[in-house]
């Protein structure tokens, strides 16, 4: 079946502009995660959604970052007033549910802030 | 929160030799340890995982071992092939401190298999 998809694949923006990144999880997966991967680094957890529960936002690096998940499916990560240090690959992952730990990743969005 | 250390950061092996990557974690309550393979420009792919109630798991040429007492786990790849060349990430599932359990990733190991 279809895997996790993300759009756009690449985004170049000017410093100070807002950006929105989209994630479509695997159909039926109730858990959705956002990660940030900076060049040559591991994956840094940003935010987690599980069903209709309040999201775990403990990984968001600043209040410029926010995310929504509408209807328990598609999620949007928004970065306001982008800074050069926000340049990274933003990865989304989904998992089947609470007791299923395996996460499946999307292809990522490469964000470049100039 | 959880802290995961991964070594080495780079590893070169001759084709056919074995490769071992090691990770340590800090949270003794962590209960799930996946390994991901990421080829250049591609998404991370889950290649093997282990839960804390198991000491070893094997899948063809890949195996993972877990030592809960020492809080470390390792990835073993036997009979390496050029297509094994990639960056490998370990992770540990621990409490985020905000009501849920999350994966904390190591910084990755770049494996190069020399034909």
Boltz contact constraints between the chains, C-beta under 6 A:
constraints:
  - contact:
      token1: [A, 42]
      token2: [B, 89]
      max_distance: 6.0
  - contact:
      token1: [A, 42]
      token2: [B, 105]
      max_distance: 6.0
  - contact:
      token1: [A, 42]
      token2: [B, 106]
      max_distance: 6.0
  - contact:
      token1: [A, 42]
      token2: [B, 107]
      max_distance: 6.0
  - contact:
      token1: [A, 42]
      token2: [B, 108]
      max_distance: 6.0
  - contact:
      token1: [A, 43]
      token2: [B, 105]
      max_distance: 6.0
  - contact:
      token1: [A, 45]
      token2: [B, 102]
      max_distance: 6.0
  - contact:
      token1: [A, 48]
      token2: [B, 100]
      max_distance: 6.0
  - contact:
      token1: [A, 56]
      token2: [B, 96]
      max_distance: 6.0
  - contact:
      token1: [A, 56]
      token2: [B, 98]
      max_distance: 6.0
  - contact:
      token1: [A, 56]
      token2: [B, 99]
      max_distance: 6.0
  - contact:
      token1: [A, 56]
      token2: [B, 100]
      max_distance: 6.0
  - contact:
      token1: [A, 58]
      token2: [B, 96]
      max_distance: 6.0
  - contact:
      token1: [A, 58]
      token2: [B, 98]
      max_distance: 6.0
  - contact:
      token1: [A, 101]
      token2: [B, 32]
      max_distance: 6.0
  - contact:
      token1: [A, 101]
      token2: [B, 93]
      max_distance: 6.0
  - contact:
      token1: [A, 102]
      token2: [B, 46]
      max_distance: 6.0
  - contact:
      token1: [A, 105]
      token2: [B, 43]
      max_distance: 6.0
  - contact:
      token1: [A, 105]
      token2: [B, 44]
      max_distance: 6.0
  - contact:
      token1: [A, 107]
      token2: [B, 43]
      max_distance: 6.0
